[in-house]
Amino acid sequence: MSRYLDGLLWLLLGTLAALLAVGVRPAVVAGRSMEPALVPGDVCLATPWARPRVGDIILFSSDAGRPVLHRAVAVGARGEIRTRGDANHRADSALVIASSVRGRVVAVLPLGRALRGWMRSARDATLLSSSRYKKAMTERRSHDSSADQGEVPFDCKDLRGRCERFTLSAAI
């Protein structure tokens, strides 16, 4: 198993080195302006040689020199680009000049989405296992176990509305 993981790690590192060598630029999403397409923690791979078109997500340097990922909503004849974050109601006020463009996003690794899903399930499990679990066990002790063969109705509407009712079994 260890050899397999070592091989996989070396393959990933080699692929990353090759991509960087040919000019692919990775960028980690930090803000929420591109939701739902990109969420914080996602990793975008941008190629500098791909010419941006309307609808593409581009990586560019802001006036302050910070990297920005926004969608191109208009491309001018001289290469200037009007951008807008998907979550923003209006286009950005400043035009992006061609020399500020670092690349067009060609791939997204949804690490932020995976992390968010994992954190949400961990939070729900924590909620369930702490106060709600204690409450259910208290109800179970007071409930007539012969009527339901040891099962207690358990309401979980406060767990993000994912279910209305389920039964907490005595096997837990």
N, C-alpha and C positions, 0 to 999 in steps of 0.2 A: 504494500500500500504506500509506503514511504517513497519508493522508487517512482511510482506512478505520479504522486504529487510533486516530487522533485522534477520529473520530466515535464509535467504540465506547467510548473512555474517557469522553467527555462524556456519552454515554448512561448509562453505569454511575454516574458521579458525580451526574447528574440524578436517577436512580432512587434512589440512596442518600439524597440530600437530601430527596426527596419522602417517603421512608419515615420518615426522622428527623422531618420536619415533622409527620407525623400521629401520632407517638408510638412508632413501632417502635424497640425498643432492641436494638442488637447486643451480643453477648457472646461473647468468645473462650474456648473451653474450655481450662483450664489443668491440671486434674488428671485422674486416671484413674478416679475413682469412678463414672463413667457408661459405662465401656466395657462392651460393644462398641458401644452406640448412638452415643456421642460419644467422640471421641479428642482428645487435646491438639492444639490448632491449629484445630479445627473452629470455625466461626462460626455462632452461633445468633441468630435474629431472634425477639424476643419482643414480643407485643402486650399493652399494659396493659389494654385493654378486654375481652379474652377471659377469661371466668370459668374458672378451673382446675377440671378434673374428674379423677377417679381415672384414673391411667394417663398423664396429661399430664406433660410435662417443664416445670417452671416455673423462672423466674429470680426469686430472692428475695435479700434482704439478711440475712446471718447476724447473730447478736448482736453480733459485732465490726464490723459494717458492711460486710463483704466480700460481693461478689456470689457466689451459689451456684446451680448448675444441678443439680437433682435431680428425680426422678419423684415425683408425688403418689400416695401409696398409700392415703390416706383423707382425706376432706373432712368436717369437722364442720358442724353446723347454723349456727354463728356465723361460719363462714368460715375457721376454723383448719384447717391442713393438716398431715398427717403425711407426711414425705418420706423417701426412701431413694435412695441411689445404686445404679444397676443392678449394679455390681460389689461392693457391700457386702452382707454377710450379714444385717444387721439394719437396721431403720428408724432414722432419726435420733432421738436422745433428746429433742430439743426440738421442740415444735410450732411451726409457722410461722404467725404471725398475719396476717390479711388485709392489714393496712397494710404489712407487710414484702414482700409480693409485688410484684415489678416487672413481671411479665408471664408469659404462657403462650407457650412456644416454638411458633411456627407454621412455621418453616422452618430448615433446617440446610444450611449451605454446607460440604461435606466437604473443606475445605482441609487439615486435619490428616491425613486419610486419604490424600489425594493426595500431600502432602509426605512422609508415611511411606513410601508405595509408591515414590516417586521416590528417596528416600534408600536404601531397601532395594536397589533395582535398581542404584543407583550403587555401593553397598558391594559387592554381588555382582560387578559388573563390575570393581571395583578388585581384589577378591580374585582373580578370574580373570585379570586382566591382569598381576598382579604375580607372586607366588611360584608359583602354579599354572601360569601360562603359561610361566615360565622352566623349571619342572620338565618340562612337556610338551615344550618345545623340546629340552631335554637328552635326553629319552627318544627323541624323533624322530630326533635325530642318530645315536643308537646303534642305532636300529631299521633293519631291512632295508627300504628304501623300495621295492624291487621287489615285495615280497610284498603290500603293501597300497596300492600306487600313492600313496605319500606320506601315508598317514593313520595316526594314532597313537591307540590307545585311551586315553581320558582319564577318570578317575574323579572325579566331583564330588559325592560324598555329603556332604562337609563344607559345601557351599553350600546349607545349610538343607534338605537331603534332597529337593531339587526334582527331581533326576534321579539315576539309578543309574549310567548310563554313556553317554557319547556319544563321537563320534570328532572329534578335532581335525584339521581338514584342513590340508594343506600350503599352501593358499591364504591362510591367516592371516598 
